[in-house]
């Protein structure tokens, strides 16, 4: 009977150990950065916004529970993705931040509470700083705390009122009277005004509510009224220079109109570039007529249009813009966000006409629902929510920001739109990871102004859960990302005699066998499947794998498109003259690439195993496999039962390994690699003893008194032991330090021997037997 183990991705952060949290945070960071690359760099997102938000929210929760795990390059500390190397970069005048999300009314209420709480905290800090400045290192902390506690709770409206309710301690009152006088005399600080300012934090906040455009963010820079640069959001600090492309958009003025108001010496404006829905439909029809892949949605079309290397392509696209804010401005400035929008509107910069000013968060929510239910259906452009901003620039400055978003604004996300249509057929597509995904082909239906003809079905289990059959009436939801999804079947109208859908047994791209892992189906032809080729080569050539330099993504694309690479073995058959015939390849770059390819022919066994890209086999698992089997042929002969004797190799990983080496196409590629001169190394069995603890499996958890985790692992491995990553029945010893957490509890239940650091050291030093 298998024990039910909560994997880190299913555990709440509060139940995690620090190591589990670190591993989960690292996994999430890698996954989020990959999606950032798809969204911001390739303009082709592969998951829906809600799924992305869920990943980000989970990482935020983990980092909130373990602040020490926050790294400077965490996705929570930045916005978007780094700019493409194909464009020059521009540093933004001030960071272009992203917004925290609200999904229901309570989220907006909580946001309003945070705004007021943060204002109180900032204003109380002013009083605290003045008191500290007045008393220096004197021990007055208790008295200061008593005063600030009353102010924060809004129990008093003035300093004298507070003195009156302080009590009968005249000595204490005398001290505070002296404090007030000294603050005024020595620091010119009026504490009554400061208290009044704190109390104002509880007043209703004036907000601006504006449509949240679903387009591509941009920063425009004007100097002396002339447009000088334009940049994409990029990573929030630097973006891509798309000035030439922006100048082709007719609704963006090259020169500001100063007839009604003077143009500032320097002005940076933020806006959202978009394509109207009607124009988007025309573009897609033209692409279909030309046998080109249609854009998934207007947002992707706008982003892709902005990032064209040829401005003529951008000019042919019907791009438009709404400006939503000012980043930097010289000279006199507006006091409110709404006033700044009026100002730039007079300069003939286009702003959204549905921007509204309101007092109080309840009224702001009313405007959000009005935008969603009444205004959104009438628009010829996509909005996916409403942005709620504190209107006062002074309050915005007080509130400041957290790492990636301002404290003074939030995005209220609208519910997804749903429509009924007919499922006409199901097509299976193969992704870059080898995953087979069924895609629904639908009778055309308009959702949110966009004609929908396809929807994701995720996997066979979802189809079975929906009891979905071709010809069914279905409810489709458009989530604003790649393609919509089928959420419900209307069973009452089902035609008779329709059969259930089943996934194919062979890959539709390469004919390799298909296996099911969990809820997903995968092609086993990893080394030869054309659908997986780019990912396979990218992984195969990385530094941790075969370490081939000179094959960046664009170079790989170029070699594939030229027909020079059809699988990883083809890398070793590349000829100099064929590469030189391609654009942007010279003698030096070609020679360097071929030299790097030649140098990669003698990998270590673990690098070779890792390079094959077998599902669930990471670099550490590859090391364990190399140590255990000592040659690739020996590993190829291993069955699932033999593989599962190794620590950290479970049923899924062992199945992936066996399926990979059973696939004939993979064997063909391996034979061609050997024929090209790639060495399949063997690890010679040592005549020396393997170590006192050879074959024993150790696991570490918690903080050890004197040893760092990596030091302890190295000591165990030097003694011939294997170090596991998680608690299973294969673990012989758990070495536990402080705050051991759930691994300790699980080990106790499984009867695993628990060691402290001293016992661990003694065991390693003890003789065999």
FITILUM-741214 format. One record per residue (C-alpha): residue number from 1; residue in three letters; x, y, z. Coordinates in steps of 0.02 Angstrom, whole numbers. Each point is the difference from the previous one (the first is absolute). Layout:
REM FITILUM-741214
num  residu  px  py  pz
NUM  ALA  X  Y  Z
...
This chain:
REM FITILUM-741214
num  residu  px  py  pz
1  UNK  0  0  0
2  UNK  72  168  -51
3  UNK  3  139  129
4  UNK  -82  164  -48
5  UNK  138  129  -9
6  UNK  -35  184  -20
7  UNK  116  61  -137
8  UNK  66  180  20
9  UNK  -108  65  -141
10  UNK  -156  -56  97
11  UNK  55  60  172
12  UNK  -40  168  74
13  UNK  156  103  39
14  UNK  -36  -10  187
15  UNK  23  -189  -5
16  UNK  163  4  -98
17  UNK  175  -12  65
18  UNK  121  132  -60
19  UNK  80  -123  -120
20  UNK  -168  -52  -72
21  UNK  -48  183  -18
22  UNK  165  39  -86
23  UNK  -21  -144  -123
24  UNK  -179  48  -38
25  UNK  47  185  -19
26  UNK  140  -45  -120
27  UNK  -117  -111  -101
28  UNK  -132  136  -9
29  UNK  129  133  -47
30  UNK  62  -105  -146
31  UNK  -178  -35  -59
32  UNK  -54  182  16
33  UNK  155  64  -91
34  UNK  -36  -123  -141
35  UNK  -177  68  -14
36  UNK  67  178  7
37  UNK  112  -42  -147
38  UNK  -148  -69  -99
39  UNK  -110  150  43
40  UNK  120  147  -11
41  UNK  139  -59  -117
42  UNK  -86  -121  -119
43  UNK  -173  80  9
44  UNK  -73  -176  9
45  UNK  -61  -43  177
46  UNK  -32  -184  32
47  UNK  -109  11  155
48  UNK  -151  103  47
49  UNK  14  158  104
50  UNK  -89  -80  148
51  UNK  124  -146  2
52  UNK  147  121  -8
53  UNK  -76  102  142
54  UNK  -17  -159  103
55  UNK  184  -42  -24
56  UNK  52  177  48
57  UNK  -115  4  152
58  UNK  71  -165  63
59  UNK  178  66  -15
60  UNK  -50  160  90
61  UNK  -78  -102  142
62  UNK  159  -104  19
63  UNK  110  155  2
64  UNK  -115  82  128
65  UNK  19  -154  112
66  UNK  189  -9  -32
67  UNK  62  178  -37
68  UNK  181  -60  3
69  UNK  -35  -97  -161
70  UNK  -37  159  -99
71  UNK  137  24  -130
72  UNK  34  155  -106
73  UNK  -45  -97  -158
74  UNK  -160  -76  67
75  UNK  -149  28  -116
76  UNK  -86  87  145
77  UNK  136  132  0
78  UNK  -16  48  -181
79  UNK  -125  32  -138
80  UNK  -11  -97  -162
81  UNK  157  -66  -83
82  UNK  168  67  -58
83  UNK  -2  91  -168
84  UNK  46  -91  -159
85  UNK  180  14  -57
86  UNK  -61  43  -174
87  UNK  -52  174  58
88  UNK  102  134  87
89  UNK  -53  29  179
90  UNK  -65  156  85
91  UNK  -1  29  187
92  UNK  -168  64  60
93  UNK  -6  167  90
94  UNK  -89  -85  146
95  UNK  -41  -187  11
96  UNK  -152  -61  -98
97  UNK  -80  -104  136
98  UNK  -132  -134  -14
99  UNK  -156  0  108
100  UNK  -62  -116  136
101  UNK  -166  -83  -46
102  UNK  -173  4  78
103  UNK  -130  -129  -51
104  UNK  -149  44  110
105  UNK  -73  144  98
106  UNK  82  -56  162
107  UNK  171  13  -83
108  UNK  -35  184  -38
109  UNK  -59  29  179
110  UNK  160  -79  65
111  UNK  101  109  -118
112  UNK  -85  156  69
113  UNK  38  -58  178
114  UNK  183  -25  -47
115  UNK  9  174  -76
116  UNK  -65  79  160
117  UNK  107  -111  111
118  UNK  158  42  -99
119  UNK  -40  185  6
120  UNK  -21  -9  189
121  UNK  163  -96  17
122  UNK  96  124  -108
123  UNK  -70  150  94
124  UNK  31  -79  171
125  UNK  178  -33  -55
126  UNK  25  187  -23
127  UNK  -47  25  183
128  UNK  111  -146  51
129  UNK  149  70  -95
130  UNK  -23  171  81
131  UNK  -9  -76  174
132  UNK  156  -103  -34
133  UNK  88  154  -65
134  UNK  -51  97  156
135  UNK  54  -130  127
136  UNK  144  -81  -91
137  UNK  58  -153  95
138  UNK  -100  39  157
139  UNK  -111  -142  57
140  UNK  -173  72  -35
141  UNK  -66  -145  -103
142  UNK  -141  -49  118
143  UNK  -69  176  8
144  UNK  14  22  -188
145  UNK  -92  -164  -28
146  UNK  -140  54  116
147  UNK  -24  162  -97
148  UNK  6  -79  -173
149  UNK  -118  -140  49
150  UNK  -135  126  43
151  UNK  29  97  -161
152  UNK  -7  -156  -110
153  UNK  -163  -54  78
154  UNK  -72  174  -35
155  UNK  -46  17  184
156  UNK  53  184  3
157  UNK  -10  148  -117
158  UNK  135  107  81
159  UNK  148  -14  116
160  UNK  -87  95  141
161  UNK  -152  -114  -11
162  UNK  116  -148  19
163  UNK  79  79  155
164  UNK  -173  21  77
165  UNK  -38  -186  -14
166  UNK  175  -54  49
167  UNK  -43  -17  184
168  UNK  51  75  166
169  UNK  189  -22  -19
170  UNK  53  183  3
171  UNK  183  -45  -24
172  UNK  -44  -90  -161
173  UNK  -107  145  -60
174  UNK  140  123  37
175  UNK  118  -105  -104
176  UNK  -116  2  -151
177  UNK  -36  187  16
178  UNK  186  28  -6
179  UNK  9  -117  -150
180  UNK  -128  104  -96
181  UNK  93  162  39
182  UNK  170  -72  -48
183  UNK  -69  -70  -164
184  UNK  -65  172  -45
185  UNK  150  100  60
186  UNK  146  -112  -48
187  UNK  -69  -88  -155
188  UNK  -138  120  -58
189  UNK  -119  -148  4
190  UNK  -185  25  39
191  UNK  -57  -165  72
192  UNK  -184  52  -3
193  UNK  9  22  -189
194  UNK  88  -168  -13
195  UNK  -137  -86  102
196  UNK  -134  81  -107
197  UNK  92  -63  -154
198  UNK  -3  -177  70
199  UNK  -188  12  31
200  UNK  -29  56  -179
201  UNK  60  -174  -52
202  UNK  -171  -66  51
203  UNK  -94  116  -120
204  UNK  -76  -63  -161
205  UNK  130  -10  -138
206  UNK  -30  79  -170
207  UNK  31  -131  -134
208  UNK  13  -1  -188
209  UNK  -81  -149  -88
210  UNK  55  -32  -179
211  UNK  -15  -143  -125
212  UNK  144  -125  8
213  UNK  53  -15  -180
214  UNK  51  -172  -61
215  UNK  142  55  -113
216  UNK  187  35  5
217  UNK  72  127  123
218  UNK  113  137  -70
219  UNK  94  154  61
220  UNK  10  155  -111
221  UNK  132  134  32
222  UNK  -26  177  -62
223  UNK  133  136  8
224  UNK  -48  178  -45
225  UNK  -165  -72  -60
226  UNK  82  -120  -124
227  UNK  -11  -190  11
228  UNK  179  -60  23
229  UNK  -12  -181  62
230  UNK  -126  -137  33
231  UNK  32  -160  96
232  UNK  -95  -157  50
233  UNK  -24  -43  183
234  UNK  138  -133  -7
235  UNK  50  -50  176
236  UNK  -74  158  75
237  UNK  168  90  10
238  UNK  59  -15  -179
239  UNK  -100  -31  -158
240  UNK  27  -24  -186
241  UNK  24  153  -109
242  UNK  -148  -5  -120
243  UNK  3  185  -45
244  UNK  -1  -30  -188
245  UNK  -152  -114  16
246  UNK  -95  117  117
247  UNK  21  143  -121
248  UNK  -106  -97  -125
249  UNK  -153  6  115
250  UNK  -107  144  -59
251  UNK  -85  33  167
252  UNK  167  35  85
253  UNK  53  181  -34
254  UNK  178  30  -58
255  UNK  -17  175  72
256  UNK  -105  51  150
257  UNK  -135  131  -27
258  UNK  43  148  114
259  UNK  -141  113  -61
260  UNK  -105  -30  157
261  UNK  135  -36  129
262  UNK  191  13  -5
263  UNK  96  -160  -37
264  UNK  125  -45  138
265  UNK  185  4  -39
266  UNK  1  -188  29
267  UNK  -151  -113  15
268  UNK  -11  -189  12
269  UNK  -170  -77  -29
270  UNK  -58  -180  30
271  UNK  -131  -77  -112
272  UNK  -72  -161  -66
273  UNK  13  -40  -185
274  UNK  -141  -108  -67
275  UNK  -89  -57  -157
276  UNK  -189  31  -12
277  UNK  -101  -160  -7
278  UNK  -73  35  -172
279  UNK  172  29  -74
280  UNK  66  -154  88
281  UNK  -133  -106  -86
282  UNK  52  69  -170
283  UNK  185  -34  33
284  UNK  -34  -179  50
285  UNK  -108  -31  -152
286  UNK  139  67  -111
287  UNK  126  -114  87
288  UNK  -114  -151  -23
289  UNK  -23  44  -184
290  UNK  190  6  -17
291  UNK  21  -169  88
292  UNK  79  86  151
293  UNK  -36  -44  182
294  UNK  -131  121  70
295  UNK  38  99  157
296  UNK  -72  -74  160
297  UNK  -72  166  58
298  UNK  16  189  -26
299  UNK  126  16  141
300  UNK  122  -120  -83
301  UNK  -26  86  -166
302  UNK  39  171  75
303  UNK  154  -62  92
304  UNK  66  -90  -153
305  UNK  -32  151  -110
306  UNK  100  114  116
307  UNK  150  -116  -1
308  UNK  23  -11  -188
309  UNK  177  32  -60
310  UNK  -74  81  -156
311  UNK  -106  155  41
312  UNK  -93  -24  -164
313  UNK  -82  -156  73
314  UNK  -54  99  153
315  UNK  -66  140  -110
316  UNK  -114  -124  -88
317  UNK  -83  -49  164
318  UNK  -146  106  66
319  UNK  78  39  170
320  UNK  -77  125  120
321  UNK  41  65  174
322  UNK  -75  63  162
323  UNK  118  93  117
324  UNK  -30  -38  183
325  UNK  133  94  98
326  UNK  152  112  13
327  UNK  169  -69  52
328  UNK  109  156  7
329  UNK  -37  184  -32
330  UNK  103  158  17
331  UNK  -75  166  52
332  UNK  -167  21  88
333  UNK  -90  -163  37
334  UNK  -179  -51  34
335  UNK  -52  -42  177
336  UNK  -115  -142  -54
337  UNK  9  -143  -123
338  UNK  -164  53  -80
339  UNK  69  176  -27
340  UNK  157  -71  -83
341  UNK  -110  -97  -121
342  UNK  -95  159  -42
343  UNK  166  87  -29
344  UNK  72  -129  -120
345  UNK  -169  -9  -87
346  UNK  15  186  -39
347  UNK  171  -39  -75
348  UNK  -95  -116  -120
349  UNK  56  -162  82
350  UNK  -145  -122  -7
351  UNK  -78  -50  168
352  UNK  -143  -118  37
353  UNK  -169  90  8
354  UNK  -67  -122  130
355  UNK  122  54  136
356  UNK  -101  54  154
357  UNK  37  83  169
358  UNK  -94  -57  155
359  UNK  12  10  190
360  UNK  2  -159  104
361  UNK  36  -181  -44
362  UNK  -185  -51  -3
363  UNK  -33  126  -138
364  UNK  158  -57  -89
365  UNK  -66  -179  -2
366  UNK  -165  63  -72
367  UNK  96  81  -143
368  UNK  99  -161  -28
369  UNK  -159  -101  -20
370  UNK  -72  133  -115
371  UNK  155  -12  -109
372  UNK  -15  -189  -2
373  UNK  -186  -21  -30
374  UNK  -55  156  -93
375  UNK  148  80  -87
376  UNK  112  -148  -46
377  UNK  -126  -82  -119
378  UNK  -12  162  -102
379  UNK  187  24  -28
380  UNK  97  -41  -158
381  UNK  157  -38  99
382  UNK  41  -124  135
383  UNK  3  41  185
384  UNK  25  -137  129
385  UNK  -31  100  157
386  UNK  -2  169  84
387  UNK  146  90  81
388  UNK  -36  86  166
389  UNK  128  135  46
390  UNK  20  122  143
391  UNK  -28  167  -88
392  UNK  114  111  105
393  UNK  183  -1  -52
394  UNK  48  54  176
395  UNK  -86  -154  72
396  UNK  79  -110  -134
397  UNK  171  63  53
398  UNK  -38  -36  184
399  UNK  -60  -175  -40
400  UNK  147  -46  -111
401  UNK  19  -174  -72
402  UNK  51  -178  37
403  UNK  123  -92  -111
404  UNK  -103  -16  -158
405  UNK  -160  98  27
406  UNK  -59  166  75
407  UNK  -95  4  164
408  UNK  -118  132  -71
409  UNK  -78  -97  -144
410  UNK  -81  -168  -34
411  UNK  -72  -90  -152
412  UNK  -177  -66  20
413  UNK  -12  -148  -121
414  UNK  -164  -33  -89
415  UNK  -84  -170  -6
416  UNK  28  -99  -159
417  UNK  -135  6  -135
418  UNK  -91  -159  -51
419  UNK  -98  -48  -157
420  UNK  -83  -157  -71
421  UNK  60  -79  -163
422  UNK  28  -172  -82
423  UNK  153  -113  13
424  UNK  37  -49  -180
425  UNK  159  -105  22
426  UNK  145  -36  118
427  UNK  179  16  -62
428  UNK  153  -58  99
429  UNK  151  115  1
430  UNK  175  -39  63
431  UNK  86  132  103
432  UNK  184  38  23
433  UNK  9  -110  156
434  UNK  -75  -148  -92
435  UNK  -168  21  87
436  UNK  -151  -43  -108
437  UNK  -140  126  18
438  UNK  -174  -23  -74
439  UNK  -67  159  -79
440  UNK  -185  29  -35
441  UNK  -50  68  -170
442  UNK  -159  99  25
443  UNK  -137  75  -105
444  UNK  49  184  -6
445  UNK  -72  104  143
446  UNK  36  178  57
447  UNK  58  20  180
448  UNK  48  174  56
449  UNK  -2  57  -180
450  UNK  126  -131  -58
451  UNK  -49  -146  -110
452  UNK  47  -163  87
453  UNK  26  -159  -102
454  UNK  114  -102  115
455  UNK  12  -40  185
456  UNK  118  -99  111
457  UNK  -57  -165  74
458  UNK  160  -27  104
459  UNK  0  -190  6
460  UNK  -102  -158  -24
461  UNK  -55  -4  182
462  UNK  -82  170  -17
463  UNK  -91  -58  -156
464  UNK  -63  -153  94
465  UNK  -49  106  151
466  UNK  -103  110  -115
467  UNK  -67  -156  -89
468  UNK  41  96  -159
469  UNK  -38  -64  -175
470  UNK  17  73  -174
471  UNK  -162  85  -49
472  UNK  -43  55  178
473  UNK  -63  173  44
474  UNK  131  72  116
475  UNK  25  153  110
476  UNK  163  88  -43
477  UNK  92  124  110
478  UNK  125  123  -72
479  UNK  133  30  130
480  UNK  99  129  -99
481  UNK  160  -101  -20
482  UNK  44  -126  -135
483  UNK  -163  -84  -48
484  UNK  -166  -15  92
485  UNK  -54  -155  94
486  UNK  -154  -111  4
487  UNK  -76  8  174
488  UNK  -165  -94  -19
489  UNK  -99  -116  -114
490  UNK  -186  26  -35
491  UNK  -52  -183  11
492  UNK  -184  30  -40
493  UNK  36  35  -183
494  UNK  126  -141  -31
495  UNK  -18  -94  -166
496  UNK  -18  -190  14
497  UNK  138  -123  -39
498  UNK  150  111  36
499  UNK  154  -90  71
500  UNK  118  60  135
501  UNK  168  71  -52
502  UNK  161  -97  32
503  UNK  179  62  -13
504  UNK  104  -78  -140
505  UNK  121  -141  38
506  UNK  132  71  -117
507  UNK  64  178  -9
508  UNK  -85  93  -143
509  UNK  164  93  -35
510  UNK  130  -139  -3
511  UNK  -90  -166  24
512  UNK  87  -41  165
513  UNK  -96  -89  137
514  UNK  -107  105  116
515  UNK  2  -32  188
516  UNK  -110  70  137
517  UNK  84  79  152
518  UNK  -122  62  129
519  UNK  -139  89  -94
520  UNK  109  41  -151
521  UNK  50  -95  -155
522  UNK  178  16  -67
523  UNK  90  -45  -159
524  UNK  149  -112  40
525  UNK  99  54  -154
526  UNK  88  140  93
527  UNK  160  -2  -104
528  UNK  -87  -11  -169
529  UNK  -172  80  15
530  UNK  -6  159  -105
531  UNK  -126  81  118
532  UNK  125  -15  143
533  UNK  154  41  -101
534  UNK  35  179  57
535  UNK  -20  -41  184
536  UNK  103  -159  -18
537  UNK  145  90  -83
538  UNK  -6  145  122
539  UNK  13  -123  145
540  UNK  129  -111  -85
541  UNK  121  144  -30
542  UNK  -9  83  172
543  UNK  155  18  108
544  UNK  -59  -132  123
545  UNK  -30  -122  -145
546  UNK  114  -9  -154
547  UNK  60  181  23
548  UNK  -6  57  -182
549  UNK  24  188  -19
550  UNK  -62  101  -148
551  UNK  -173  -77  -17
552  UNK  -116  136  63
553  UNK  -188  -19  -28
554  UNK  2  100  -161
555  UNK  146  -102  -68
556  UNK  -91  -162  40
557  UNK  -157  64  -88
558  UNK  105  47  -151
559  UNK  85  -171  -13
560  UNK  -167  -90  19
561  UNK  -86  107  -131
562  UNK  144  -32  -120
563  UNK  -24  -187  24
564  UNK  174  -24  73
565  UNK  -60  -66  169
566  UNK  -140  -127  17
567  UNK  60  -77  163
568  UNK  142  26  124
569  UNK  116  -119  -93
570  UNK  -4  116  -151
571  UNK  97  129  102
572  UNK  155  -111  -19
573  UNK  -23  -14  -188
574  UNK  -7  188  -36
575  UNK  116  58  -139
576  UNK  88  166  -6
577  UNK  -56  43  -176
578  UNK  -183  -31  44
579  UNK  8  115  152
580  UNK  92  138  -95
581  UNK  -140  0  -129
582  UNK  -121  63  134
583  UNK  -30  183  44
584  UNK  104  78  140
585  UNK  129  -141  6
586  UNK  182  45  -30
587  UNK  163  -97  1
588  UNK  39  35  183
589  UNK  -173  -41  71
590  UNK  -10  -158  -106
591  UNK  174  -59  51
592  UNK  -39  35  183
593  UNK  -162  -100  -9
594  UNK  81  -150  -85
595  UNK  144  3  125
596  UNK  -124  1  144
597  UNK  -96  -144  -78
598  UNK  160  -100  -19
599  UNK  52  36  180
600  UNK  -168  -65  62
601  UNK  30  -176  -66
602  UNK  79  -60  164
603  UNK  -131  34  134
604  UNK  -5  -79  171
605  UNK  -131  -136  15
606  UNK  -115  103  112
607  UNK  5  146  -123
608  UNK  -43  -115  -145
609  UNK  -147  -76  95
610  UNK  -63  173  49
611  UNK  19  64  -179
612  UNK  -121  -132  -65
613  UNK  -144  96  79
614  UNK  -89  -150  75
615  UNK  -155  56  93
616  UNK  28  31  188
617  UNK  187  -36  -14
618  UNK  87  155  65
619  UNK  187  24  20
620  UNK  8  -78  174
621  UNK  -102  -152  -55
622  UNK  119  -17  -148
623  UNK  148  -3  122
624  UNK  -85  -138  101
625  UNK  -37  -102  -157
626  UNK  179  18  -62
627  UNK  71  -53  168
628  UNK  -116  -151  10
629  UNK  7  -68  -179
630  UNK  173  63  -53
631  UNK  -41  -6  -187
632  UNK  -140  51  -117
633  UNK  -29  -178  -67
634  UNK  -24  -63  178
635  UNK  -126  138  35
636  UNK  -91  -40  -163
637  UNK  -24  -180  58
638  UNK  -71  45  172
639  UNK  -182  -37  37
640  UNK  -118  104  108
641  UNK  21  -112  153
642  UNK  190  17  -6
643  UNK  -9  189  -23
644  UNK  -119  24  145
645  UNK  128  -72  120
646  UNK  94  165  -16
647  UNK  -41  141  120
648  UNK  -112  136  -73
649  UNK  -49  -105  -152
650  UNK  -184  -42  9
651  UNK  -123  -83  -118
652  UNK  -20  152  -114
653  UNK  186  30  -27
654  UNK  40  -184  -23
655  UNK  -141  -16  -127
656  UNK  65  151  -96
657  UNK  176  -75  -7
658  UNK  -59  -171  -60
659  UNK  -119  74  -129
660  UNK  136  116  -66
661  UNK  124  -140  -33
662  UNK  -134  -118  -68
663  UNK  -45  125  -137
664  UNK  85  -55  -162
665  UNK  18  178  -65
666  UNK  98  51  155
667  UNK  114  -150  -23
668  UNK  32  53  -180
669  UNK  52  174  57
670  UNK  117  -74  132
671  UNK  81  -110  -132
672  UNK  27  151  -112
673  UNK  77  96  145
674  UNK  126  -139  27
675  UNK  34  -12  -187
676  UNK  38  187  -1
677  UNK  135  -25  132
678  UNK  -95  41  160
679  UNK  79  -105  137
680  UNK  -117  -100  111
681  UNK  113  -7  153
682  UNK  10  -138  129
683  UNK  39  24  183
684  UNK  130  -129  48
685  UNK  -42  -96  158
686  UNK  127  47  132
687  UNK  104  -134  86
688  UNK  -2  107  157
689  UNK  -141  -19  126
690  UNK  -148  107  -47
691  UNK  -9  77  173
692  UNK  -56  -44  174
693  UNK  -182  40  -39
694  UNK  -8  -61  -180
695  UNK  -178  -21  -59
696  UNK  -79  79  153
697  UNK  -127  137  -33
698  UNK  6  160  104
699  UNK  -122  145  4
700  UNK  31  168  84
701  UNK  -127  120  74
702  UNK  3  152  112
703  UNK  150  106  48
704  UNK  151  -95  66
705  UNK  101  82  142
706  UNK  169  13  -90
707  UNK  -17  -76  -173
708  UNK  -74  84  -152
709  UNK  -118  -111  -98
710  UNK  120  -17  -148
711  UNK  144  -46  115
712  UNK  -102  -138  81
713  UNK  -54  -68  -168
714  UNK  180  -1  -63
715  UNK  56  -96  156
716  UNK  -135  -131  -27
717  UNK  40  -21  -184
718  UNK  187  -11  37
719  UNK  -42  -148  113
720  UNK  -88  -84  -146
721  UNK  -176  42  54
722  UNK  -142  64  -108
723  UNK  -88  163  48
724  UNK  -189  2  -27
725  UNK  -111  151  -27
726  UNK  -161  -60  80
727  UNK  -63  -122  131
728  UNK  -35  -173  -69
729  UNK  17  -176  65
730  UNK  170  -10  -87
731  UNK  79  123  122
732  UNK  110  -82  134
733  UNK  42  153  105
734  UNK  -76  171  25
735  UNK  127  126  66
736  UNK  -107  132  88
737  UNK  44  172  64
738  UNK  -104  143  69
739  UNK  -172  31  -76
740  UNK  -1  -170  -85
741  UNK  -185  13  -44
742  UNK  -105  -124  -99
743  UNK  145  -108  -61
744  UNK  38  -45  180
745  UNK  -181  -48  36
746  UNK  -9  -105  -158
747  UNK  164  -88  40
748  UNK  -62  -45  175
749  UNK  -159  -76  -74
750  UNK  104  -104  -122
751  UNK  118  -60  137
752  UNK  154  82  -75
753  UNK  150  20  116
754  UNK  17  181  57
755  UNK  176  71  28
756  UNK  59  167  67
757  UNK  160  80  -65
758  UNK  114  -83  129
759  UNK  -74  -172  -34
760  UNK  20  31  -187
761  UNK  184  43  21
762  UNK  28  -153  112
763  UNK  -83  -114  -128
764  UNK  113  63  -139
765  UNK  155  -20  108
766  UNK  -48  -173  64
767  UNK  80  -153  -83
768  UNK  -101  -112  -115
769  UNK  -119  -125  71
